[in-house]
Amino acid sequence: MIQTAEQLAKSQGVKAACEALAVPRSSLYDARAHSSESVAPELRETQSRPTPPRTLSPAEKEQVRDLLNSERFQDYAPREVYAELLDAEQHYLCSVSTMYRILAEYHEVRERRNQLRQPTYKKPELMASGPNQVYSWDITKLRGPSKGVYYDLYVIIDIYSRYVVGWMIAEVESAELAEQLIAETCAKQGVQRERLTIHADNGSPMIAKSVAVLMADLGVVKSHSRPHVSNDNPFPRRSSKRSNTVRITLSASARSRTPVVGAAVSSLGTTIGTTTPVWACSRPPMCIMAEPRPCAKSAKRLYSGPTRPIPNAL
């Protein structure tokens, strides 16, 4: 009886065959389980699954797919198509799950509504394959030799070689001083027009109109950090951290007030003139601290680069 129910289930379905022959479906399923255990595993994978008796024919599936992708329903979800056909036309094609299965066979299960799709965002990058292609500059505070005295360190770095191509120490942040430093650095390094990009953050001297006009005159492309992004200008900040570490040693040694008059070379690669007094310290400083002055602050440089041209070895 189980075998008869199995044969009848291929054409009528399991439920109808079991009800017609008064065979419990659990007995039929149990017989199937025992028969599948006796089959070798490699043969089980090759056995084809029986086709349900009420499945759609290939022509009907193609009709459903054409209707779902038609101009009328191309922006509708399958559930909306199903409801629209029943409400407006009293027409039933197939169930909602069958519509999804048909679309899945052609890899068309996706967002069907007409929505604006934003392009994939790519983080902007500045690439340098050699020196004098991309510079990055910033301004940081340096502690002076006495309490309450601070100076501003202007640093321009070539991101390809990590070479400091220009630097300057002043008492204030000023767009006028930034113009002088950028102009002198480009002249010293022999920068060609339309070959250099200078990147900076969105500080006041960086976005000043006078600096933008200067870069346009020099044929330099300007670049700025994205809004609310703190790590778009990492190279000068890394150099500033090193200079801030050394300034403590320099300030401590400055208390001895042992003036040394002569040529001093900082680790930034800049030679200070022989008439400039510097304070002795046990290690080469990242920057030369200036002696405090009682006068008011002004847009006047204390010490500055630019440094010598980038060596060919870099």
C-alpha positions as CSV (number, residue, x, y, z in Angstrom):
1,M,0.0,0.0,0.0
2,I,2.9,2.3,0.8
3,Q,4.4,1.8,-2.7
4,T,1.0,2.4,-4.3
5,A,0.7,5.7,-2.4
6,E,4.2,6.6,-3.4
7,Q,3.4,6.1,-7.1
8,L,0.1,8.0,-6.8
9,A,1.8,10.9,-5.0
10,K,4.0,11.6,-8.0
11,S,0.9,12.7,-10.0
12,Q,-1.6,13.8,-7.4
13,G,0.5,14.9,-4.4
14,V,1.2,13.3,-1.1
15,K,-1.9,14.6,0.7
16,A,-4.4,13.6,-2.0
17,A,-2.8,10.1,-2.5
18,C,-2.8,9.4,1.2
19,E,-6.4,10.4,1.7
20,A,-7.6,8.3,-1.3
21,L,-5.8,5.2,-0.1
22,A,-6.3,5.9,3.7
23,V,-2.6,5.8,4.3
24,P,-1.2,8.0,7.1
25,R,1.2,10.5,5.7
26,S,3.6,9.8,8.6
27,S,3.9,6.2,7.4
28,L,4.7,7.4,3.9
29,Y,7.3,9.8,5.1
30,D,8.8,7.2,7.4
31,A,9.1,4.8,4.5
32,R,10.8,7.5,2.5
33,A,13.3,8.1,5.3
34,H,14.2,4.5,5.6
35,S,14.6,4.1,1.8
36,S,16.9,7.2,1.6
37,E,19.1,5.8,4.3
38,S,19.8,2.7,2.3
39,V,20.9,4.8,-0.7
40,A,24.6,5.7,-1.0
41,P,25.4,9.4,-0.3
42,E,26.8,9.9,-3.8
43,L,23.6,8.7,-5.3
44,R,21.4,10.9,-3.1
45,E,22.9,14.1,-4.6
46,T,22.1,12.9,-8.1
47,Q,18.5,12.1,-7.4
48,S,16.1,14.7,-8.9
49,R,13.4,16.3,-6.8
50,P,9.9,15.5,-8.0
51,T,8.1,18.3,-9.7
52,P,5.0,19.5,-7.8
53,P,1.8,18.7,-9.7
54,R,0.6,22.3,-9.6
55,T,3.8,24.0,-10.6
56,L,3.7,26.5,-13.4
57,S,4.9,25.5,-16.8
58,P,7.9,27.3,-18.4
59,A,5.5,29.3,-20.6
60,E,3.5,30.4,-17.6
61,K,6.6,31.4,-15.7
62,E,7.8,33.5,-18.6
63,Q,4.4,35.2,-18.7
64,V,4.6,36.1,-15.0
65,R,8.2,37.4,-15.4
66,D,7.2,39.5,-18.4
67,L,4.3,41.0,-16.4
68,L,6.5,41.8,-13.4
69,N,9.1,43.5,-15.6
70,S,6.5,45.3,-17.7
71,E,6.4,49.1,-17.8
72,R,3.3,49.1,-15.7
73,F,4.7,47.0,-12.8
74,Q,8.5,47.5,-13.1
75,D,8.5,49.7,-10.0
76,Y,6.1,47.5,-8.0
77,A,7.0,44.9,-5.5
78,P,5.6,41.4,-6.2
79,R,3.1,41.8,-3.3
80,E,1.8,45.0,-4.8
81,V,1.5,43.4,-8.2
82,Y,-0.4,40.5,-6.6
83,A,-2.9,42.9,-4.9
84,E,-3.3,45.2,-7.9
85,L,-4.2,42.3,-10.2
86,L,-6.8,41.0,-7.7
87,D,-8.4,44.3,-6.8
88,A,-8.4,46.0,-10.3
89,E,-8.8,43.0,-12.7
90,Q,-9.8,40.1,-10.4
91,H,-7.0,38.2,-12.1
92,Y,-4.9,35.6,-10.3
93,L,-1.6,34.5,-11.8
94,C,0.2,32.8,-8.9
95,S,1.1,33.3,-5.3
96,V,3.5,36.1,-4.1
97,S,6.2,33.5,-3.1
98,T,6.0,32.0,-6.6
99,M,6.6,35.5,-8.1
100,Y,9.7,35.8,-5.9
101,R,10.9,32.4,-6.9
102,I,10.6,33.2,-10.6
103,L,12.5,36.5,-10.1
104,A,15.2,34.7,-8.1
105,E,15.8,32.2,-11.0
106,Y,16.9,35.2,-13.1
107,H,18.7,37.1,-10.2
108,E,16.1,39.9,-10.3
109,V,15.2,40.0,-6.6
110,R,16.2,43.5,-5.7
111,E,14.8,47.0,-4.9
112,R,12.2,47.5,-7.6
113,R,11.0,51.0,-6.6
114,N,12.2,54.0,-8.6
115,Q,14.6,55.4,-6.0
116,L,17.7,57.6,-6.4
117,R,20.8,55.5,-6.0
118,Q,23.8,57.4,-4.7
119,P,27.1,56.5,-6.4
120,T,29.6,54.6,-4.4
121,Y,31.6,57.1,-2.3
122,K,35.3,56.9,-2.6
123,K,37.6,58.6,-0.2
124,P,39.6,61.3,-2.0
125,E,43.3,60.7,-2.1
126,L,46.3,62.7,-3.2
127,M,49.0,60.4,-4.7
128,A,52.6,61.4,-5.2
129,S,55.0,59.3,-7.3
130,G,58.0,61.6,-6.8
131,P,59.2,64.7,-4.9
132,N,57.6,68.1,-5.4
133,Q,54.3,66.7,-6.4
134,V,52.2,67.0,-3.2
135,Y,53.0,69.2,-0.2
136,S,51.2,69.3,3.1
137,W,51.4,72.1,5.5
138,D,50.1,73.1,8.9
139,I,50.7,75.4,11.9
140,T,51.2,74.3,15.5
141,K,51.9,75.9,18.8
142,L,55.3,75.7,20.4
143,R,55.9,76.4,24.1
144,G,58.4,79.3,24.7
145,P,61.2,79.5,27.2
146,S,58.9,81.1,29.8
147,K,55.4,80.5,31.1
148,G,52.7,82.0,28.9
149,V,54.9,82.5,25.9
150,Y,54.0,80.5,22.8
151,Y,55.1,80.6,19.1
152,D,53.6,79.4,15.9
153,L,55.6,76.8,13.8
154,Y,54.7,76.8,10.1
155,V,55.8,73.5,8.5
156,I,55.6,72.4,4.9
157,I,56.3,68.7,4.2
158,D,56.8,66.8,0.9
159,I,54.6,63.7,1.5
160,Y,56.6,61.6,-1.0
161,S,60.0,61.9,0.8
162,R,58.7,63.2,4.2
163,Y,61.2,65.9,3.7
164,V,60.6,69.3,5.4
165,V,60.9,71.7,2.4
166,G,60.1,74.8,4.4
167,W,59.4,76.0,7.9
168,M,59.1,79.2,9.9
169,I,58.5,80.3,13.5
170,A,56.5,83.4,14.2
171,E,54.6,85.0,17.1
172,V,51.1,84.8,15.5
173,E,49.2,82.9,12.8
174,S,49.1,85.1,9.7
175,A,48.1,84.6,6.1
176,E,50.7,87.2,5.1
177,L,53.5,85.1,6.7
178,A,52.1,81.9,5.1
179,E,52.2,83.6,1.7
180,Q,55.9,84.4,2.2
181,L,56.7,80.9,3.3
182,I,54.9,79.2,0.4
183,A,56.4,81.6,-2.2
184,E,60.0,81.2,-0.9
185,T,59.6,77.4,-0.6
186,C,58.3,77.0,-4.2
187,A,61.2,79.2,-5.4
188,K,63.8,77.3,-3.4
189,Q,62.6,73.9,-4.5
190,G,62.2,74.9,-8.1
191,V,58.6,73.9,-8.4
192,Q,57.2,73.9,-11.9
193,R,53.8,75.3,-12.7
194,E,50.8,73.0,-12.7
195,R,52.9,70.2,-11.1
196,L,52.4,70.8,-7.4
197,T,49.4,70.3,-5.1
198,I,49.5,71.8,-1.6
199,H,47.1,70.3,1.0
200,A,46.1,71.9,4.3
201,D,43.3,71.9,6.7
202,N,40.6,74.5,7.0
203,G,42.4,76.9,9.3
204,S,42.1,80.7,8.9
205,P,45.5,81.2,7.2
206,M,45.0,78.2,5.0
207,I,41.7,79.3,3.5
208,A,42.6,83.0,3.3
209,K,41.9,84.6,-0.1
210,S,45.4,86.1,-0.4
211,V,46.9,82.6,0.0
212,A,44.5,81.2,-2.7
213,V,45.5,84.0,-5.1
214,L,49.2,83.4,-4.5
215,M,48.8,79.7,-5.3
216,A,46.9,80.5,-8.5
217,D,49.7,82.9,-9.5
218,L,52.3,80.2,-8.8
219,G,50.3,77.6,-10.7
220,V,49.8,75.5,-7.6
221,V,46.7,73.4,-7.0
222,K,45.2,73.9,-3.5
223,S,43.5,71.1,-1.5
224,H,41.7,71.2,1.8
225,S,40.6,68.6,4.4
226,R,37.0,67.4,4.3
227,P,34.6,69.0,6.8
228,H,34.6,67.4,10.3
229,V,37.5,65.0,9.3
230,S,40.5,65.4,11.6
231,N,43.0,63.0,10.0
232,D,43.1,64.3,6.4
233,N,46.3,66.2,7.1
234,P,48.4,63.7,9.1
235,F,52.0,64.4,8.0
236,P,52.5,67.9,9.5
237,R,50.6,66.8,12.6
238,R,53.0,63.9,13.1
239,S,56.0,66.3,12.7
240,S,54.4,68.7,15.1
241,K,54.1,65.9,17.8
242,R,57.8,65.3,17.4
243,S,58.6,69.0,17.8
244,N,56.3,69.2,20.8
245,T,58.2,66.4,22.5
246,V,61.6,68.0,22.0
247,R,60.5,71.5,23.1
248,I,60.3,70.3,26.7
249,T,64.0,69.4,26.7
250,L,64.9,72.6,25.0
251,S,62.8,74.7,27.5
252,A,64.5,72.9,30.4
253,S,67.9,73.5,29.0
254,A,67.1,77.1,28.3
255,R,66.9,77.8,32.0
256,S,70.7,77.5,32.2
257,R,70.8,80.6,30.0
258,T,74.0,79.5,28.3
259,P,74.0,81.4,25.1
260,V,75.9,80.0,22.1
261,V,76.6,82.3,19.2
262,G,77.4,80.5,16.0
263,A,75.9,78.3,13.3
264,A,73.2,76.0,14.5
265,V,71.6,73.3,12.3
266,S,68.2,72.1,13.4
267,S,66.8,68.6,12.6
268,L,64.5,70.3,10.1
269,G,67.5,70.8,7.9
270,T,67.8,74.6,8.2
271,T,71.0,76.4,9.0
272,I,70.5,79.4,11.3
273,G,72.8,82.4,10.6
274,T,76.0,82.9,12.7
275,T,74.6,86.0,14.4
276,T,71.5,84.2,15.8
277,P,71.8,83.2,19.5
278,V,70.5,79.8,20.4
279,W,70.4,78.0,23.7
280,A,72.5,75.0,24.2
281,C,70.8,71.6,24.7
282,S,71.8,68.0,24.9
283,R,70.1,66.9,21.7
284,P,69.5,68.5,18.3
285,P,66.2,70.4,18.7
286,M,63.4,70.1,16.2
287,C,63.1,73.9,16.3
288,I,65.1,76.8,17.7
289,M,63.4,78.6,20.5
290,A,63.5,82.4,20.4
291,E,64.3,84.5,23.4
292,P,61.2,86.1,24.9
293,R,60.6,89.7,23.9
294,P,58.6,92.3,25.9
295,C,57.1,93.9,22.7
296,A,53.6,93.1,21.5
297,K,52.9,90.3,19.1
298,S,53.1,91.2,15.4
299,A,53.1,89.4,12.1
300,K,56.9,89.1,12.1
301,R,58.9,86.0,11.6
302,L,61.5,85.0,14.2
303,Y,63.3,82.1,12.4
304,S,62.4,80.5,9.1
305,G,63.3,78.3,6.1
306,P,62.9,77.3,3.4
307,T,65.4,74.5,3.6
308,R,67.8,73.3,1.0
309,P,66.4,71.6,-2.1
310,I,65.3,67.9,-1.8
311,P,68.3,65.6,-2.3
312,N,68.2,63.5,-5.4
313,A,68.6,60.4,-3.2
314,L,65.1,61.0,-1.8
